[in-house]
Amino acid sequence: IDPNTGELADFAASIGAEYAIWSRQSLGKAETIEREALTRDRWRWERIWDADNDRFLYVQRWDPETVWVPVVVERDEVRWVVFYVRQD
């Protein structure tokens, strides 16, 4: 929930709180591994029969290939602390 977009206030109201007090603390950087799609164009030759079925023809077909590659990404890690306040 992002407090800058109003989502935190909406959530606080949905649980009966009048407002929320929050703080954010930076914990530094952390490395994570994500998958990234890598697509390469690939042309290949294919052997097919002609319309009369009496000889082979060679045609070139486009056959793109997508592979998923692990990539190390550095992210900021943060910790949120939220107090929900309701006055009785």
C-alpha positions, 0 to 999 in steps of 0.5 A: 500500500502506497501512502502517497496515493491515498491507498493507506488512508482508504485501508485505514478507514476500511478497518475502522481507523480514523487515520494512520501514522506511518514511517519508512526506513531504508534497509540498504540495497539487496540483489535479487534474481529476476527473469528477463525475456530475450527474443532473437530472430531466427530464420530456418529452412524448411522442406515442403512438397510442392502443390503437385506433390511431385517434388520438394521445395525449400522455403525460408520461415521466420521462427523467433525464439524467446528464452528466459535469462536470469538477471541480477538486479539491485533493489532498494529494501525498505521497511514500513511501520504503520500505526492505525488510530481509532478514537473511542 
